[in-house]
């Protein structure tokens, strides 16, 4: 018994090395370090429900749905897929539960980036605890000489894989949490959210809540699928494909983290938003025009108008989202993108009154006529005289 305890301490010390390296890096990148450490510690204990479920099914096999399904199917590959999907379901649900509990208590997440960041920390805690048990099992069964390669692989790739799966869940959890802002912005670009409307009708829930649940389910499904593919490749000892799979997945996650729209601080309660100094009716009309221009890929014009609107309504998250997403769409490495970025502070103010009139004229025209007309007036073509007239009107 004493030797067993020493072995667990030894296993924990080895598992702590990659966890400490990752944790120190994540702590530097994020805010509220005490909360980050709390998530890591809580996530260590998230392996407990997984092991409890395994012991429960061991003593009560009649409740083992997986074993029943595998008994009905005689294709080994399909049985492996079912096994890995079931493992992914249990582990990903447990990992994401920690994030949602802590976020609900501390109002932790304020942007999509933060949702990804805290998901990575939660996954790191789970991977640390899981590595302890795997290191212990390999050492006791195969000895120290057979431990080195599995230890290095789990430290580098398996730990990273757990973070990758949870990172994608965190991305969609962030979209779900801020669906108040995001769904409104996407609606203005023509997205209908038809499935959310159907789900809301069937489940008798508000449309916004249906959008949230769909995004959470989407993130969970992607995490489970990625987890199952990883385990399936490992089962057949496909090490090189696993390495490529993890590297590509992590690069995609880093891309999501680099987006300006993911870094934007958003709100979950509309009452938190300050009043605009611009008439709400006129602002709504101009924002609708932003949606049309965004669909037409007129990102430069979108950014310029957003800059003008933000001066009137600095707390409007829909306008901020349009600007951030337009910036994401542009190639910031291009010469023009760099010039444009430096031009914003010096850009001449846009006459919003002309845009309001322009949008009203568009709404009056038949759809076919819209296609045949010339492009809308660019912000730079609006006269100073009209701009001054509108500004006097707004000051009243």
MIDOZA-165617 format. One record per residue (C-alpha): x, y, z; residue number from 1. Coordinates in Angstrom, 2 decimals, decimal comma. Layout:
N
+---------+---------+---------+-----+
|    east |   north |      up |   i |
+---------+---------+---------+-----+
|       X |       Y |       Z | NUM |
...
+---------+---------+---------+-----+
! end
This chain:
396
+---------+---------+---------+-----+
|    east |   north |      up |   i |
+---------+---------+---------+-----+
|    0,00 |    0,00 |    0,00 |   1 |
|    2,88 |    2,34 |    0,86 |   2 |
|    4,60 |    1,56 |   -2,44 |   3 |
|    1,33 |    2,23 |   -4,27 |   4 |
|    1,12 |    5,69 |   -2,71 |   5 |
|    4,71 |    6,46 |   -3,69 |   6 |
|    3,99 |    5,37 |   -7,26 |   7 |
|    0,98 |    7,70 |   -7,46 |   8 |
|    3,13 |   10,58 |   -6,17 |   9 |
|    5,78 |    9,70 |   -8,76 |  10 |
|    3,12 |    9,56 |  -11,50 |  11 |
|    1,68 |   12,89 |  -10,36 |  12 |
|    5,11 |   14,53 |  -10,45 |  13 |
|    5,69 |   13,35 |  -14,02 |  14 |
|    2,18 |   14,43 |  -15,12 |  15 |
|    2,67 |   17,83 |  -13,50 |  16 |
|    5,61 |   18,76 |  -15,74 |  17 |
|    3,66 |   19,33 |  -19,02 |  18 |
|    0,66 |   20,67 |  -17,07 |  19 |
|    2,82 |   23,27 |  -15,30 |  20 |
|    4,41 |   24,38 |  -18,58 |  21 |
|    1,03 |   24,86 |  -20,26 |  22 |
|   -0,54 |   26,47 |  -17,18 |  23 |
|    2,25 |   29,04 |  -16,79 |  24 |
|    1,82 |   30,00 |  -20,45 |  25 |
|   -1,99 |   30,30 |  -20,16 |  26 |
|   -1,81 |   32,30 |  -16,92 |  27 |
|    0,35 |   34,91 |  -18,65 |  28 |
|   -2,14 |   35,21 |  -21,52 |  29 |
|   -5,32 |   35,52 |  -19,45 |  30 |
|   -6,78 |   37,70 |  -16,72 |  31 |
|   -8,05 |   36,83 |  -13,23 |  32 |
|   -5,32 |   34,33 |  -12,43 |  33 |
|   -6,99 |   33,09 |   -9,24 |  34 |
|  -10,09 |   32,06 |  -11,19 |  35 |
|   -7,92 |   30,35 |  -13,80 |  36 |
|   -6,19 |   28,32 |  -11,09 |  37 |
|   -9,59 |   27,47 |   -9,58 |  38 |
|  -10,81 |   26,13 |  -12,94 |  39 |
|   -7,65 |   24,05 |  -13,28 |  40 |
|   -8,06 |   22,54 |   -9,79 |  41 |
|  -11,77 |   21,82 |  -10,24 |  42 |
|  -11,08 |   20,21 |  -13,59 |  43 |
|   -8,63 |   17,80 |  -11,96 |  44 |
|  -11,56 |   16,31 |  -10,08 |  45 |
|  -13,68 |   16,14 |  -13,23 |  46 |
|  -12,14 |   12,70 |  -13,91 |  47 |
|  -13,97 |   11,37 |  -10,83 |  48 |
|  -17,40 |   11,08 |  -12,54 |  49 |
|  -15,73 |    9,24 |  -15,45 |  50 |
|  -14,18 |    6,64 |  -13,16 |  51 |
|  -17,34 |    6,36 |  -11,06 |  52 |
|  -19,30 |    5,61 |  -14,22 |  53 |
|  -16,80 |    2,92 |  -15,19 |  54 |
|  -17,07 |    1,26 |  -11,77 |  55 |
|  -20,85 |    1,52 |  -11,84 |  56 |
|  -21,09 |   -0,24 |  -15,21 |  57 |
|  -18,63 |   -2,86 |  -14,01 |  58 |
|  -20,93 |   -3,89 |  -11,16 |  59 |
|  -24,19 |   -3,23 |  -13,03 |  60 |
|  -23,52 |   -4,31 |  -16,63 |  61 |
|  -27,25 |   -4,40 |  -17,39 |  62 |
|  -27,10 |   -0,60 |  -17,66 |  63 |
|  -24,18 |   -0,63 |  -20,11 |  64 |
|  -25,79 |    0,62 |  -23,33 |  65 |
|  -22,47 |    0,53 |  -25,18 |  66 |
|  -21,90 |   -3,15 |  -24,42 |  67 |
|  -25,44 |   -3,93 |  -25,56 |  68 |
|  -24,93 |   -2,13 |  -28,88 |  69 |
|  -21,56 |   -3,76 |  -29,46 |  70 |
|  -23,19 |   -7,14 |  -28,85 |  71 |
|  -25,60 |   -6,47 |  -31,68 |  72 |
|  -22,88 |   -5,36 |  -34,13 |  73 |
|  -20,17 |   -7,72 |  -35,34 |  74 |
|  -18,05 |   -5,20 |  -37,22 |  75 |
|  -14,98 |   -4,45 |  -35,11 |  76 |
|  -14,36 |   -1,01 |  -36,63 |  77 |
|  -17,92 |    0,10 |  -35,93 |  78 |
|  -17,60 |   -1,16 |  -32,36 |  79 |
|  -14,41 |    0,87 |  -31,95 |  80 |
|  -16,20 |    3,95 |  -33,27 |  81 |
|  -19,07 |    3,44 |  -30,80 |  82 |
|  -16,57 |    3,01 |  -27,96 |  83 |
|  -14,65 |    6,17 |  -28,77 |  84 |
|  -17,81 |    8,21 |  -29,29 |  85 |
|  -19,10 |    7,11 |  -25,90 |  86 |
|  -15,75 |    8,01 |  -24,27 |  87 |
|  -15,83 |   11,39 |  -25,99 |  88 |
|  -19,40 |   12,06 |  -24,87 |  89 |
|  -18,67 |   11,36 |  -21,20 |  90 |
|  -15,35 |   13,22 |  -21,04 |  91 |
|  -16,41 |   16,30 |  -23,04 |  92 |
|  -19,66 |   16,72 |  -21,09 |  93 |
|  -17,74 |   16,58 |  -17,82 |  94 |
|  -15,10 |   19,05 |  -19,01 |  95 |
|  -17,59 |   21,61 |  -20,33 |  96 |
|  -19,71 |   21,35 |  -17,17 |  97 |
|  -16,87 |   22,87 |  -15,12 |  98 |
|  -16,62 |   25,85 |  -17,47 |  99 |
|  -20,36 |   26,53 |  -17,36 | 100 |
|  -20,58 |   26,24 |  -13,56 | 101 |
|  -17,67 |   28,61 |  -12,91 | 102 |
|  -18,86 |   31,07 |  -15,56 | 103 |
|  -22,36 |   31,14 |  -14,08 | 104 |
|  -21,02 |   31,84 |  -10,59 | 105 |
|  -18,33 |   34,42 |  -11,38 | 106 |
|  -19,65 |   35,92 |  -14,67 | 107 |
|  -16,26 |   35,00 |  -15,97 | 108 |
|  -16,46 |   35,15 |  -19,75 | 109 |
|  -16,73 |   38,49 |  -21,58 | 110 |
|  -15,55 |   37,53 |  -25,06 | 111 |
|  -15,29 |   34,48 |  -27,31 | 112 |
|  -11,52 |   34,50 |  -26,79 | 113 |
|  -11,97 |   34,23 |  -23,02 | 114 |
|  -14,38 |   31,32 |  -23,50 | 115 |
|  -11,71 |   29,47 |  -25,51 | 116 |
|   -9,01 |   30,42 |  -23,00 | 117 |
|  -10,85 |   29,10 |  -19,94 | 118 |
|  -11,86 |   25,96 |  -21,84 | 119 |
|   -8,19 |   25,26 |  -22,50 | 120 |
|   -7,41 |   25,54 |  -18,78 | 121 |
|  -10,29 |   23,21 |  -17,89 | 122 |
|   -9,07 |   20,63 |  -20,39 | 123 |
|   -5,54 |   20,93 |  -19,02 | 124 |
|   -6,74 |   20,02 |  -15,51 | 125 |
|   -8,59 |   17,00 |  -16,86 | 126 |
|   -5,59 |   15,86 |  -18,94 | 127 |
|   -3,28 |   16,24 |  -15,91 | 128 |
|   -5,44 |   13,97 |  -13,77 | 129 |
|   -5,91 |   11,44 |  -16,57 | 130 |
|   -2,15 |   11,33 |  -17,21 | 131 |
|   -1,52 |   10,41 |  -13,55 | 132 |
|   -3,60 |    7,25 |  -13,88 | 133 |
|   -2,15 |    6,32 |  -17,29 | 134 |
|    1,44 |    6,78 |  -16,10 | 135 |
|    0,71 |    4,69 |  -13,00 | 136 |
|   -0,91 |    1,91 |  -15,07 | 137 |
|    1,90 |    1,78 |  -17,65 | 138 |
|    4,62 |    1,81 |  -14,99 | 139 |
|    3,06 |   -0,98 |  -12,90 | 140 |
|    2,27 |   -3,17 |  -15,92 | 141 |
|    5,26 |   -2,60 |  -18,21 | 142 |
|    7,97 |   -1,01 |  -16,10 | 143 |
|   10,01 |    2,18 |  -16,33 | 144 |
|   11,70 |    1,30 |  -19,64 | 145 |
|    8,36 |    1,07 |  -21,47 | 146 |
|    7,10 |    4,30 |  -19,90 | 147 |
|    9,29 |    6,87 |  -21,65 | 148 |
|    7,69 |    6,88 |  -25,13 | 149 |
|    4,04 |    6,78 |  -23,91 | 150 |
|    4,85 |    9,49 |  -21,35 | 151 |
|    6,33 |   11,81 |  -23,97 | 152 |
|    3,44 |   11,19 |  -26,35 | 153 |
|    0,80 |   11,83 |  -23,71 | 154 |
|    2,65 |   14,88 |  -22,39 | 155 |
|    2,91 |   16,49 |  -25,80 | 156 |
|    0,07 |   15,25 |  -28,00 | 157 |
|   -2,63 |   13,78 |  -25,76 | 158 |
|   -2,60 |   16,80 |  -23,45 | 159 |
|   -2,70 |   19,12 |  -26,45 | 160 |
|   -5,51 |   17,06 |  -27,97 | 161 |
|   -7,70 |   17,44 |  -24,86 | 162 |
|   -7,13 |   21,19 |  -24,97 | 163 |
|   -7,95 |   21,25 |  -28,68 | 164 |
|  -11,29 |   19,45 |  -28,22 | 165 |
|  -12,34 |   21,72 |  -25,37 | 166 |
|  -11,07 |   24,80 |  -27,20 | 167 |
|  -13,57 |   24,25 |  -30,00 | 168 |
|  -16,34 |   23,74 |  -27,48 | 169 |
|  -15,28 |   27,00 |  -25,83 | 170 |
|  -15,52 |   28,78 |  -29,17 | 171 |
|  -19,14 |   27,75 |  -29,70 | 172 |
|  -19,98 |   28,25 |  -26,04 | 173 |
|  -18,81 |   31,85 |  -26,43 | 174 |
|  -21,01 |   32,27 |  -29,51 | 175 |
|  -23,93 |   30,83 |  -27,54 | 176 |
|  -23,37 |   33,07 |  -24,54 | 177 |
|  -23,25 |   36,21 |  -26,66 | 178 |
|  -25,98 |   35,20 |  -29,08 | 179 |
|  -27,84 |   38,36 |  -28,04 | 180 |
|  -25,26 |   40,39 |  -29,99 | 181 |
|  -24,08 |   37,85 |  -32,55 | 182 |
|  -27,49 |   36,64 |  -33,75 | 183 |
|  -28,66 |   40,22 |  -34,23 | 184 |
|  -25,58 |   41,05 |  -36,31 | 185 |
|  -25,87 |   37,89 |  -38,43 | 186 |
|  -29,60 |   38,50 |  -38,93 | 187 |
|  -28,77 |   41,86 |  -40,53 | 188 |
|  -26,54 |   40,04 |  -43,02 | 189 |
|  -29,41 |   37,75 |  -44,03 | 190 |
|  -28,94 |   34,69 |  -41,79 | 191 |
|  -32,37 |   33,25 |  -40,93 | 192 |
|  -31,68 |   30,82 |  -38,03 | 193 |
|  -34,45 |   28,57 |  -39,39 | 194 |
|  -33,52 |   25,57 |  -37,24 | 195 |
|  -33,61 |   27,76 |  -34,12 | 196 |
|  -37,11 |   28,89 |  -35,05 | 197 |
|  -38,22 |   25,27 |  -35,48 | 198 |
|  -36,58 |   24,17 |  -32,22 | 199 |
|  -38,10 |   27,14 |  -30,37 | 200 |
|  -41,55 |   26,19 |  -31,63 | 201 |
|  -41,19 |   22,50 |  -30,77 | 202 |
|  -39,61 |   23,05 |  -27,33 | 203 |
|  -41,70 |   26,13 |  -26,54 | 204 |
|  -38,65 |   28,28 |  -25,84 | 205 |
|  -37,68 |   31,81 |  -26,96 | 206 |
|  -35,82 |   32,05 |  -30,26 | 207 |
|  -32,72 |   33,46 |  -28,57 | 208 |
|  -32,59 |   30,56 |  -26,11 | 209 |
|  -32,97 |   28,11 |  -28,99 | 210 |
|  -29,98 |   29,71 |  -30,76 | 211 |
|  -27,93 |   29,36 |  -27,56 | 212 |
|  -28,78 |   25,68 |  -27,12 | 213 |
|  -28,02 |   24,90 |  -30,77 | 214 |
|  -24,58 |   26,50 |  -30,55 | 215 |
|  -23,75 |   24,69 |  -27,29 | 216 |
|  -24,86 |   21,39 |  -28,85 | 217 |
|  -22,83 |   22,17 |  -31,96 | 218 |
|  -19,69 |   22,85 |  -29,92 | 219 |
|  -20,19 |   19,69 |  -27,88 | 220 |
|  -20,76 |   17,59 |  -31,02 | 221 |
|  -17,58 |   18,92 |  -32,66 | 222 |
|  -15,54 |   18,25 |  -29,50 | 223 |
|  -16,91 |   14,69 |  -29,27 | 224 |
|  -16,25 |   14,03 |  -32,96 | 225 |
|  -12,68 |   15,33 |  -32,77 | 226 |
|  -12,12 |   13,22 |  -29,65 | 227 |
|  -13,47 |   10,07 |  -31,32 | 228 |
|  -11,31 |   10,56 |  -34,45 | 229 |
|   -8,21 |   11,03 |  -32,29 | 230 |
|   -8,87 |    7,82 |  -30,32 | 231 |
|   -9,71 |    5,88 |  -33,49 | 232 |
|   -6,40 |    6,84 |  -35,12 | 233 |
|   -4,52 |    5,89 |  -31,96 | 234 |
|   -6,26 |    2,52 |  -31,83 | 235 |
|   -4,62 |    1,62 |  -35,15 | 236 |
|   -1,29 |    3,17 |  -34,16 | 237 |
|   -1,48 |    5,89 |  -36,82 | 238 |
|    1,02 |    8,17 |  -35,08 | 239 |
|    1,96 |   10,42 |  -38,01 | 240 |
|   -1,70 |   11,12 |  -38,95 | 241 |
|   -2,40 |   11,86 |  -35,27 | 242 |
|    0,44 |   14,40 |  -35,14 | 243 |
|   -0,75 |   16,09 |  -38,35 | 244 |
|   -4,33 |   16,02 |  -37,07 | 245 |
|   -3,40 |   17,75 |  -33,79 | 246 |
|   -1,14 |   20,34 |  -35,41 | 247 |
|   -3,75 |   21,31 |  -38,04 | 248 |
|   -6,51 |   21,45 |  -35,45 | 249 |
|   -4,48 |   23,67 |  -33,17 | 250 |
|   -3,57 |   26,02 |  -36,02 | 251 |
|   -7,28 |   26,38 |  -36,79 | 252 |
|   -7,97 |   27,12 |  -33,13 | 253 |
|   -5,20 |   29,75 |  -33,09 | 254 |
|   -6,84 |   31,33 |  -36,14 | 255 |
|  -10,12 |   31,69 |  -34,22 | 256 |
|   -8,20 |   33,22 |  -31,31 | 257 |
|   -6,60 |   35,78 |  -33,65 | 258 |
|   -9,91 |   37,16 |  -34,94 | 259 |
|  -10,79 |   40,69 |  -33,85 | 260 |
|  -14,43 |   39,69 |  -33,47 | 261 |
|  -13,37 |   36,99 |  -30,97 | 262 |
|  -11,48 |   39,56 |  -28,86 | 263 |
|  -14,43 |   41,97 |  -28,68 | 264 |
|  -16,00 |   42,35 |  -25,23 | 265 |
|  -19,71 |   41,59 |  -25,58 | 266 |
|  -22,78 |   41,71 |  -23,34 | 267 |
|  -25,48 |   39,22 |  -22,34 | 268 |
|  -28,00 |   41,74 |  -21,00 | 269 |
|  -29,37 |   44,50 |  -23,24 | 270 |
|  -29,98 |   46,70 |  -20,18 | 271 |
|  -26,19 |   46,99 |  -19,76 | 272 |
|  -25,95 |   48,94 |  -23,02 | 273 |
|  -25,81 |   52,73 |  -22,75 | 274 |
|  -28,17 |   55,03 |  -24,64 | 275 |
|  -27,09 |   56,36 |  -28,02 | 276 |
|  -26,90 |   60,08 |  -28,80 | 277 |
|  -28,40 |   59,27 |  -32,19 | 278 |
|  -32,11 |   58,74 |  -32,87 | 279 |
|  -32,78 |   55,00 |  -32,56 | 280 |
|  -34,87 |   54,86 |  -35,73 | 281 |
|  -32,15 |   56,50 |  -37,85 | 282 |
|  -29,44 |   54,34 |  -36,31 | 283 |
|  -31,39 |   51,14 |  -37,03 | 284 |
|  -31,73 |   52,18 |  -40,67 | 285 |
|  -27,99 |   52,80 |  -41,03 | 286 |
|  -27,17 |   49,49 |  -39,32 | 287 |
|  -29,42 |   47,69 |  -41,82 | 288 |
|  -27,42 |   49,36 |  -44,57 | 289 |
|  -24,25 |   48,01 |  -42,95 | 290 |
|  -25,68 |   44,52 |  -43,35 | 291 |
|  -26,24 |   45,09 |  -47,08 | 292 |
|  -22,73 |   46,47 |  -47,57 | 293 |
|  -21,20 |   43,62 |  -45,57 | 294 |
|  -22,91 |   41,08 |  -47,85 | 295 |
|  -21,61 |   43,01 |  -50,87 | 296 |
|  -18,09 |   42,70 |  -49,39 | 297 |
|  -17,75 |   46,48 |  -49,14 | 298 |
|  -15,70 |   46,08 |  -45,98 | 299 |
|  -13,88 |   49,41 |  -46,27 | 300 |
|  -17,18 |   51,30 |  -46,35 | 301 |
|  -18,51 |   49,20 |  -43,46 | 302 |
|  -15,49 |   50,09 |  -41,33 | 303 |
|  -15,73 |   53,80 |  -42,13 | 304 |
|  -19,44 |   53,98 |  -41,28 | 305 |
|  -18,89 |   51,97 |  -38,08 | 306 |
|  -16,24 |   54,47 |  -37,03 | 307 |
|  -18,77 |   57,27 |  -37,52 | 308 |
|  -21,55 |   55,42 |  -35,68 | 309 |
|  -19,33 |   54,47 |  -32,74 | 310 |
|  -18,78 |   58,17 |  -32,04 | 311 |
|  -22,55 |   58,51 |  -31,58 | 312 |
|  -23,11 |   55,16 |  -29,88 | 313 |
|  -19,82 |   53,88 |  -28,40 | 314 |
|  -21,47 |   51,02 |  -26,49 | 315 |
|  -23,34 |   49,47 |  -29,44 | 316 |
|  -21,99 |   45,93 |  -29,74 | 317 |
|  -23,73 |   45,25 |  -33,07 | 318 |
|  -21,80 |   48,10 |  -34,70 | 319 |
|  -18,59 |   46,95 |  -33,02 | 320 |
|  -19,18 |   43,43 |  -34,36 | 321 |
|  -19,68 |   44,71 |  -37,89 | 322 |
|  -16,43 |   46,65 |  -37,68 | 323 |
|  -14,48 |   43,73 |  -36,16 | 324 |
|  -15,80 |   41,21 |  -38,69 | 325 |
|  -15,10 |   43,59 |  -41,58 | 326 |
|  -11,53 |   43,96 |  -40,28 | 327 |
|  -11,26 |   40,16 |  -40,06 | 328 |
|  -12,38 |   39,84 |  -43,68 | 329 |
|   -9,74 |   42,24 |  -44,92 | 330 |
|   -6,16 |   41,17 |  -45,49 | 331 |
|   -4,36 |   43,06 |  -42,76 | 332 |
|   -0,99 |   42,05 |  -44,18 | 333 |
|   -1,65 |   43,86 |  -47,43 | 334 |
|   -0,28 |   47,37 |  -47,98 | 335 |
|   -3,79 |   48,78 |  -48,33 | 336 |
|   -4,93 |   47,15 |  -45,10 | 337 |
|   -2,06 |   48,77 |  -43,18 | 338 |
|   -2,75 |   52,17 |  -44,73 | 339 |
|   -6,44 |   51,90 |  -43,92 | 340 |
|   -5,70 |   51,04 |  -40,31 | 341 |
|   -3,70 |   54,25 |  -39,95 | 342 |
|   -6,31 |   56,33 |  -41,75 | 343 |
|   -9,14 |   55,82 |  -39,22 | 344 |
|   -8,21 |   58,66 |  -36,83 | 345 |
|   -7,84 |   61,10 |  -39,75 | 346 |
|  -10,90 |   59,94 |  -41,72 | 347 |
|  -13,44 |   62,68 |  -42,48 | 348 |
|  -16,75 |   62,16 |  -40,68 | 349 |
|  -19,51 |   60,58 |  -42,76 | 350 |
|  -22,92 |   62,17 |  -43,21 | 351 |
|  -25,30 |   59,67 |  -41,64 | 352 |
|  -28,37 |   61,56 |  -42,81 | 353 |
|  -27,52 |   60,74 |  -46,43 | 354 |
|  -27,19 |   57,08 |  -45,50 | 355 |
|  -30,61 |   57,11 |  -43,83 | 356 |
|  -32,15 |   58,60 |  -46,98 | 357 |
|  -30,25 |   56,12 |  -49,14 | 358 |
|  -31,52 |   53,13 |  -47,15 | 359 |
|  -35,12 |   54,38 |  -47,29 | 360 |
|  -34,86 |   54,76 |  -51,08 | 361 |
|  -33,50 |   51,21 |  -51,37 | 362 |
|  -36,39 |   49,85 |  -49,30 | 363 |
|  -38,93 |   51,57 |  -51,60 | 364 |
|  -37,50 |   50,08 |  -54,81 | 365 |
|  -38,50 |   46,63 |  -56,13 | 366 |
|  -35,86 |   43,94 |  -55,75 | 367 |
|  -35,21 |   43,83 |  -59,49 | 368 |
|  -34,74 |   47,57 |  -59,66 | 369 |
|  -32,14 |   47,44 |  -56,90 | 370 |
|  -29,98 |   45,12 |  -58,97 | 371 |
|  -30,06 |   47,50 |  -61,94 | 372 |
|  -29,21 |   50,70 |  -60,07 | 373 |
|  -25,74 |   52,11 |  -59,61 | 374 |
|  -23,83 |   51,23 |  -56,40 | 375 |
|  -24,85 |   53,24 |  -53,31 | 376 |
|  -23,08 |   56,52 |  -52,68 | 377 |
|  -19,79 |   55,99 |  -50,94 | 378 |
|  -19,18 |   57,79 |  -47,66 | 379 |
|  -16,42 |   59,86 |  -49,23 | 380 |
|  -18,83 |   61,19 |  -51,90 | 381 |
|  -21,28 |   62,74 |  -49,43 | 382 |
|  -21,18 |   66,51 |  -49,42 | 383 |
|  -20,08 |   68,56 |  -46,45 | 384 |
|  -23,25 |   70,64 |  -46,76 | 385 |
|  -25,50 |   67,62 |  -46,12 | 386 |
|  -23,23 |   66,48 |  -43,31 | 387 |
|  -23,56 |   69,85 |  -41,55 | 388 |
|  -27,35 |   69,81 |  -41,99 | 389 |
|  -27,57 |   66,37 |  -40,40 | 390 |
|  -25,27 |   67,28 |  -37,51 | 391 |
|  -27,44 |   70,31 |  -36,70 | 392 |
|  -30,50 |   68,11 |  -36,80 | 393 |
|  -28,88 |   65,53 |  -34,47 | 394 |
|  -27,77 |   68,19 |  -31,96 | 395 |
|  -31,43 |   69,20 |  -31,59 | 396 |
+---------+---------+---------+-----+
! end
